[in-house]
Amino acid sequence: MGFSLDSPHCGFNVKFISMNLKSESFSVVEINTNQSPQRTGTQSIERVVSMIRVVASRGRSGMRIGEIVSTSGLPQSTCFRMLQRMELEGIVNRDPHTRKYFLGPLLHELGLLARPRYRLSELCDAAMHLLADVTHDTIYLSERSNMEAVCTNRVLGEFPIKALPLDIGIRRPLGVGAGGLAILCAMPEDQAHAIIKDNAHRYLKFATFSVDFLLTAVAKGRAQGYSFLDSAVTPGTAAIGVAFPKDNPVAAISVSALSGRLELPRREEIAHELHRQLQKISDGIVKLTGPPTER
């Protein structure tokens, strides 16, 4: 025979008491639940932020519940309950016809208030247009967000046949794309290797990418001074990228084109122009924020 003393409130010990009527004995088992409220609250925040990142990873294309479940790794019932609540709060929107989820208006409204000290996309815009005029190819700005790279600006060149364009706002694991790969190349080696290993399960969704592939690509990028990918993300297209600033690589600019347009020696010429323009951008950042402090 047994019973439990339970309560809807957390933060105390719960005792489970079992009794043996024949031997007239009983035992008490204590389970400490003091830390559960803090952990539960933290875990809820982590899950909501993770869900926002998952939905954002498809940009304006949206995601169905099945895709969200497979990407997040959470049970479908959990995802469904979270998305319902997030929709009520305006964090996500659900299209009733396609049944896809998109980022909601609340995130846009909050983003307008969260103005940084400077907008990197605005600082880079003139240099990106100059690079597009020089190369006639597509220029991307990728900014680091934890273990991901986010496309925050894009300029299309005049060459009539373009590489498949990447939409602004698309998130991908660092290393998938020349911009994210360039950021890894510019990081301290141990930090870059740790990120690649932590992202290993996410690279499985991209056919060419693996831990070994990226470790090799990072080593080559360090040696030549720029990242380079050919037919890794999209067959028949290539891209090179350079990260900046040198002391703290938070972003990268990349040039994407048909593979035949990024063969040597043209690739080296474009890399040289990338470095030249990024030095100007880095100088502009220093004027706005001051020189980096010594660590």
C-alpha positions as CSV (number, residue, x, y, z in Angstrom):
1,M,0.0,0.0,0.0
2,G,1.3,3.5,-0.7
3,F,0.5,7.1,-1.2
4,S,2.3,10.4,-2.0
5,L,2.2,13.9,-0.6
6,D,2.3,16.1,-3.7
7,S,1.7,19.8,-4.3
8,P,1.1,22.0,-7.4
9,H,3.8,24.3,-6.1
10,C,7.5,23.5,-6.7
11,G,10.5,24.2,-4.5
12,F,10.3,21.6,-1.7
13,N,10.9,17.9,-1.1
14,V,8.2,15.5,-2.0
15,K,8.0,12.3,0.2
16,F,6.7,9.0,-1.1
17,I,5.6,6.8,1.8
18,S,5.1,3.0,1.4
19,M,3.6,0.7,4.0
20,N,3.7,-3.0,4.5
21,L,0.7,-4.0,6.6
22,K,1.9,-7.5,7.4
23,S,5.2,-6.5,8.8
24,E,3.8,-3.2,10.2
25,S,6.7,-1.3,8.7
26,F,7.0,1.6,6.4
27,S,9.7,3.5,4.5
28,V,10.1,7.0,3.3
29,V,11.8,8.1,0.0
30,E,12.6,11.7,-0.5
31,I,13.0,13.3,-4.0
32,N,14.5,16.8,-4.0
33,T,12.8,19.0,-6.6
34,N,14.3,22.3,-5.4
35,Q,16.1,23.0,-8.7
36,S,13.3,22.0,-11.1
37,P,11.5,25.4,-11.4
38,Q,14.7,27.2,-12.4
39,R,15.7,24.5,-14.9
40,T,12.2,24.2,-16.3
41,G,12.0,28.0,-16.9
42,T,15.4,28.1,-18.5
43,Q,14.6,25.1,-20.7
44,S,11.4,26.7,-21.9
45,I,13.3,29.9,-23.0
46,E,15.9,27.7,-24.8
47,R,13.1,25.8,-26.6
48,V,11.3,29.0,-27.7
49,V,14.5,30.6,-29.0
50,S,15.5,27.4,-30.8
51,M,12.0,27.2,-32.4
52,I,12.4,30.8,-33.7
53,R,15.7,29.9,-35.2
54,V,14.3,26.8,-36.8
55,V,11.4,28.7,-38.5
56,A,13.8,31.5,-39.5
57,S,16.1,29.0,-41.2
58,R,13.8,28.9,-44.2
59,G,13.5,32.6,-44.5
60,R,10.4,33.6,-46.4
61,S,9.7,30.1,-47.6
62,G,8.1,29.0,-44.3
63,M,8.1,25.5,-42.7
64,R,5.4,22.9,-42.1
65,I,5.0,21.2,-38.8
66,G,6.7,18.0,-40.0
67,E,9.8,19.9,-41.1
68,I,9.9,21.8,-37.8
69,V,9.7,18.5,-35.8
70,S,12.6,16.9,-37.8
71,T,14.8,20.0,-37.6
72,S,14.2,20.8,-34.0
73,G,14.3,17.2,-32.7
74,L,11.4,17.8,-30.4
75,P,8.3,15.6,-30.2
76,Q,5.4,16.7,-32.5
77,S,3.1,17.3,-29.6
78,T,5.6,19.6,-28.0
79,C,6.2,21.5,-31.2
80,F,2.5,21.8,-31.8
81,R,1.7,23.2,-28.4
82,M,4.7,25.7,-28.6
83,L,3.7,26.9,-32.1
84,Q,0.1,27.4,-31.0
85,R,1.2,29.6,-28.1
86,M,3.8,31.5,-30.2
87,E,1.1,32.2,-32.9
88,L,-1.2,33.7,-30.2
89,E,1.7,35.9,-29.1
90,G,2.6,37.0,-32.6
91,I,6.0,35.3,-32.7
92,V,5.0,33.1,-35.6
93,N,2.2,33.2,-38.3
94,R,0.6,30.1,-39.8
95,D,-0.8,30.2,-43.4
96,P,-4.1,28.4,-43.3
97,H,-3.8,27.3,-47.0
98,T,-0.2,26.0,-47.1
99,R,-0.1,25.2,-43.3
100,K,3.4,26.7,-43.2
101,Y,4.7,28.7,-40.3
102,F,6.5,32.0,-40.8
103,L,8.1,34.5,-38.4
104,G,5.4,36.7,-36.9
105,P,4.9,40.5,-36.7
106,L,6.1,40.8,-33.1
107,L,9.7,39.9,-34.0
108,H,9.7,42.7,-36.6
109,E,8.3,45.2,-34.2
110,L,10.9,44.3,-31.5
111,G,13.6,44.4,-34.1
112,L,12.9,48.0,-34.9
113,L,13.6,48.9,-31.3
114,A,16.8,46.8,-31.0
115,R,19.0,49.2,-33.1
116,P,22.7,48.3,-32.9
117,R,25.4,51.0,-32.6
118,Y,25.8,50.7,-36.4
119,R,24.2,48.6,-39.2
120,L,26.8,46.5,-40.8
121,S,24.7,46.0,-43.9
122,E,24.6,49.8,-44.4
123,L,28.4,50.1,-43.9
124,C,29.0,47.4,-46.4
125,D,26.5,48.5,-49.0
126,A,28.8,50.8,-51.1
127,A,31.6,48.3,-51.1
128,M,29.3,45.5,-52.2
129,H,27.9,47.5,-55.1
130,L,31.5,48.3,-56.2
131,L,32.4,44.6,-56.0
132,A,29.2,43.8,-58.1
133,D,30.2,46.4,-60.7
134,V,33.8,45.0,-60.9
135,T,32.9,41.3,-61.0
136,H,29.4,41.4,-62.5
137,D,28.5,38.6,-60.1
138,T,26.4,38.2,-57.0
139,I,27.7,39.6,-53.7
140,Y,26.6,38.5,-50.3
141,L,27.1,39.8,-46.7
142,S,26.9,37.1,-44.1
143,E,26.9,37.9,-40.4
144,R,27.7,35.5,-37.6
145,S,24.9,34.5,-35.2
146,N,26.3,32.1,-32.6
147,M,27.0,28.9,-34.7
148,E,25.2,30.1,-37.8
149,A,25.7,32.6,-40.6
150,V,22.8,34.9,-41.6
151,C,22.6,36.6,-45.0
152,T,21.9,40.3,-44.2
153,N,22.6,41.9,-47.6
154,R,22.8,41.0,-51.3
155,V,23.8,42.8,-54.5
156,L,23.2,41.3,-57.9
157,G,25.8,41.9,-60.6
158,E,25.0,42.4,-64.3
159,F,26.2,39.0,-65.7
160,P,23.1,37.6,-67.4
161,I,23.4,34.0,-65.9
162,K,23.5,34.2,-62.1
163,A,24.2,31.7,-59.4
164,L,21.1,30.7,-57.5
165,P,20.4,33.7,-55.2
166,L,20.4,33.3,-51.4
167,D,17.5,35.3,-49.8
168,I,18.2,37.9,-47.2
169,G,17.5,36.5,-43.7
170,I,18.4,32.9,-44.5
171,R,20.3,31.1,-41.7
172,R,22.7,28.3,-42.3
173,P,25.3,26.5,-40.1
174,L,28.7,28.2,-40.2
175,G,30.6,26.5,-43.0
176,V,27.7,26.0,-45.3
177,G,28.4,28.7,-47.9
178,A,31.6,30.7,-48.6
179,G,30.7,33.5,-46.1
180,G,30.2,31.2,-43.2
181,L,33.3,29.2,-44.2
182,A,35.4,32.4,-44.3
183,I,34.3,33.3,-40.8
184,L,35.5,29.8,-39.6
185,C,38.8,30.3,-41.4
186,A,39.4,33.6,-39.6
187,M,38.7,32.2,-36.1
188,P,41.2,30.7,-33.8
189,E,41.7,27.1,-34.9
190,D,40.4,25.4,-31.7
191,Q,37.2,27.6,-31.7
192,A,36.5,26.8,-35.4
193,H,37.0,23.1,-34.9
194,A,34.7,23.1,-31.8
195,I,31.9,24.8,-33.8
196,I,32.3,22.4,-36.7
197,K,32.0,19.4,-34.4
198,D,29.0,20.9,-32.6
199,N,27.3,21.5,-35.9
200,A,28.1,18.0,-37.2
201,H,24.5,16.8,-37.1
202,R,23.2,19.8,-39.0
203,Y,25.6,19.3,-41.9
204,L,23.9,16.0,-42.6
205,K,21.2,17.9,-44.4
206,F,23.7,19.2,-47.0
207,A,24.9,16.4,-49.1
208,T,28.5,17.5,-49.6
209,F,29.2,18.8,-46.1
210,S,30.7,16.8,-43.3
211,V,33.2,17.4,-40.4
212,D,36.2,16.1,-42.4
213,F,35.2,18.1,-45.5
214,L,34.9,21.4,-43.5
215,L,38.2,20.8,-41.5
216,T,40.0,20.4,-44.9
217,A,38.2,23.4,-46.4
218,V,39.1,25.6,-43.3
219,A,42.8,24.6,-43.5
220,K,42.9,25.5,-47.2
221,G,41.1,28.8,-46.6
222,R,43.6,29.7,-43.9
223,A,46.5,29.0,-46.3
224,Q,45.2,30.9,-49.3
225,G,43.6,33.8,-47.4
226,Y,40.0,33.3,-48.5
227,S,37.4,30.5,-48.5
228,F,36.4,28.7,-51.6
229,L,33.6,26.3,-52.4
230,D,32.8,24.8,-55.8
231,S,29.6,22.9,-56.4
232,A,29.3,22.2,-52.7
233,V,26.0,23.9,-52.0
234,T,24.6,24.2,-55.5
235,P,26.0,22.1,-58.5
236,G,27.7,24.3,-61.1
237,T,28.2,27.3,-58.8
238,A,31.2,28.5,-56.9
239,A,31.9,31.2,-54.3
240,I,34.8,32.8,-52.5
241,G,34.6,34.7,-49.2
242,V,36.7,36.8,-46.8
243,A,35.8,37.5,-43.2
244,F,36.3,40.8,-41.2
245,P,37.4,42.4,-39.0
246,K,40.7,40.5,-38.6
247,D,40.7,40.7,-34.8
248,N,37.1,39.6,-34.4
249,P,35.6,38.0,-37.5
250,V,31.9,38.7,-37.1
251,A,31.0,38.8,-40.8
252,A,32.1,38.0,-44.3
253,I,31.5,39.2,-47.8
254,S,31.4,36.6,-50.6
255,V,31.2,36.5,-54.4
256,S,29.1,33.8,-56.0
257,A,29.1,32.9,-59.7
258,L,29.0,30.1,-62.1
259,S,31.9,27.7,-61.5
260,G,33.7,28.6,-64.7
261,R,33.8,32.3,-63.7
262,L,35.8,31.6,-60.5
263,E,38.7,29.7,-61.9
264,L,42.3,30.8,-61.4
265,P,43.7,33.4,-61.9
266,R,40.4,35.4,-61.8
267,R,39.6,34.0,-58.4
268,E,42.9,35.4,-57.0
269,E,42.1,38.8,-58.5
270,I,38.6,38.9,-56.9
271,A,40.1,37.8,-53.5
272,H,42.5,40.7,-53.7
273,E,39.7,43.2,-54.4
274,L,37.7,41.6,-51.5
275,H,40.6,42.2,-49.1
276,R,41.0,45.8,-50.3
277,Q,37.3,46.7,-49.8
278,L,37.1,44.9,-46.5
279,Q,40.0,46.9,-45.1
280,K,38.0,50.1,-45.9
281,I,35.0,48.7,-44.1
282,S,37.1,47.7,-41.1
283,D,38.5,51.2,-41.0
284,G,35.0,52.6,-41.0
285,I,34.0,50.3,-38.1
286,V,37.0,51.5,-36.1
287,K,35.9,55.2,-36.6
288,L,32.5,54.4,-35.3
289,T,33.4,52.1,-32.3
290,G,37.0,53.0,-31.5
291,P,40.0,50.7,-31.8
292,P,39.8,47.2,-30.3
293,T,40.8,46.9,-26.7
294,E,43.7,44.6,-25.7
295,R,42.8,41.4,-24.0
